[in-house]
């Protein structure tokens, strides 16, 4: 959906609609921005058939909701200031926008191990 173009008088239906759609867009940006910074699969197009992509996206949504609602993980996953918010009609950007991909990864680095198979594996 798109906003009504131009300036509209205070209290008009168009101005109220524009305010609400911009607020909804900000919520979606916040959630997707945080989720994509944590869940790597969302950082680029999901190259799966729709039937296979759907459970992946639903799982990410469930994990996001669990992490947000669990008292133990909420302080780590979304500390105060994570999301954009509005103060005195000004949008203050959340900290998720400044998080680099290196700092917010969903997986731990893979530790180095020998690449040659053991003698037992060769048999």
Phi, psi and omega per residue, in radians:
X1 nan 2.574 -3.112
X2 -2.009 2.664 3.092
X3 -1.305 2.769 3.022
X4 -1.243 2.245 -3.133
X5 -1.261 2.717 3.060
X6 1.562 -3.136 3.111
X7 -1.653 2.469 -3.111
X8 -2.240 2.577 -3.127
X9 -1.106 2.629 3.121
X10 -1.012 2.370 3.098
X11 1.487 -0.099 3.130
X12 -1.271 2.734 -3.128
X13 -1.059 -0.653 -3.134
X14 -1.151 -0.741 -3.123
X15 -1.181 -0.701 3.101
X16 -1.128 -0.750 3.101
X17 -1.052 -0.822 -3.139
X18 -1.042 -0.734 3.141
X19 -1.104 -0.793 -3.090
X20 -1.202 -0.680 3.140
X21 -1.227 -0.592 3.091
X22 -1.204 -0.647 3.082
X23 -1.131 -0.762 3.121
X24 -1.121 -0.701 3.122
X25 -1.096 -0.675 3.131
X26 -1.127 -0.691 3.113
X27 -1.102 -0.797 -3.133
X28 -1.120 -0.744 3.107
X29 -1.053 -0.741 3.133
X30 -1.063 -0.875 -3.088
X31 -1.143 -0.818 -3.114
X32 -1.186 -0.664 3.119
X33 -1.078 -0.789 3.113
X34 -1.157 -0.811 -3.113
X35 -1.084 -0.713 -3.123
X36 -1.273 -0.418 3.085
X37 -1.355 -0.337 -3.136
X38 -1.767 -0.762 -3.088
X39 -1.770 1.859 -3.004
X40 -1.014 -0.513 -3.072
X41 -1.076 -0.399 -3.115
X42 -1.558 -0.001 -3.093
X43 -1.360 -0.265 3.121
X44 -2.533 3.000 -3.138
X45 -0.981 2.402 3.125
X46 -1.396 1.942 -3.071
X47 -1.588 1.109 3.126
X48 -2.320 2.750 3.003
X49 -1.124 2.593 -3.120
X50 -0.923 -0.624 -3.136
X51 -1.153 -0.523 3.141
X52 -1.583 -0.496 3.139
X53 -1.275 -0.577 -3.091
X54 -1.022 -0.873 3.131
X55 -1.124 -0.513 3.103
X56 -1.132 -0.832 -3.119
X57 -1.170 -0.714 3.118
X58 -1.116 -0.705 3.103
X59 -1.096 -0.739 3.109
X60 -1.107 -0.727 3.118
X61 -1.090 -0.737 3.118
X62 -1.138 -0.762 3.109
X63 -1.096 -0.742 3.109
X64 -1.033 -0.852 -3.132
X65 -1.096 -0.719 3.116
X66 -1.081 -0.820 -3.127
X67 -1.126 -0.576 3.125
X68 -1.290 -0.583 -3.043
X69 -1.592 -0.448 -3.125
X70 -1.257 2.142 -3.103
X71 -1.037 -0.571 -3.114
X72 -1.213 -0.649 -3.051
X73 -1.719 -0.336 -3.069
X74 -1.059 -0.683 -3.123
X75 -1.175 -0.458 3.137
X76 -1.570 -0.788 -3.073
X77 -1.228 -0.770 -3.129
X78 -2.382 1.319 3.099
X79 -1.158 2.848 3.128
X80 -0.931 2.397 -3.133
X81 1.601 0.047 -3.128
X82 -1.188 -0.763 -3.036
X83 -1.678 2.729 3.025
X84 -1.121 2.597 3.048
X85 -2.585 2.876 -3.103
X86 -1.894 2.310 3.128
X87 -2.411 2.119 -3.114
X88 0.915 0.836 3.136
X89 1.063 0.387 3.097
X90 -2.145 2.354 3.141
X91 -1.515 2.166 3.072
X92 -1.756 2.142 -3.101
X93 -1.259 2.474 3.130
X94 -1.373 2.873 -3.090
X95 -1.225 -0.330 -3.136
X96 -1.076 -0.484 -3.126
X97 -1.186 -0.491 -3.094
X98 -1.615 -0.169 -3.108
X99 -1.198 2.252 3.113
X100 -1.488 2.777 3.136
X101 -1.085 -0.496 -3.131
X102 -1.246 -0.603 -3.091
X103 -1.399 -0.540 -3.086
X104 -2.007 1.416 3.117
X105 -1.949 2.606 -3.108
X106 -1.491 -0.310 -3.102
X107 -2.166 2.606 3.054
X108 -1.332 2.674 3.108
X109 -1.067 2.525 3.120
X110 -1.341 2.264 -3.134
X111 -1.361 2.615 -3.113
X112 -1.279 2.427 3.093
X113 -2.507 2.893 -3.132
X114 -1.087 2.458 -3.132
X115 -1.634 -0.352 -3.135
X116 -1.407 2.400 3.123
X117 -1.234 2.694 3.094
X118 -1.251 2.877 3.118
X119 -1.075 -0.607 -3.140
X120 -1.130 -0.656 -3.132
X121 -1.242 -0.487 -3.136
X122 -1.280 -0.338 -3.080
X123 -1.327 nan nan
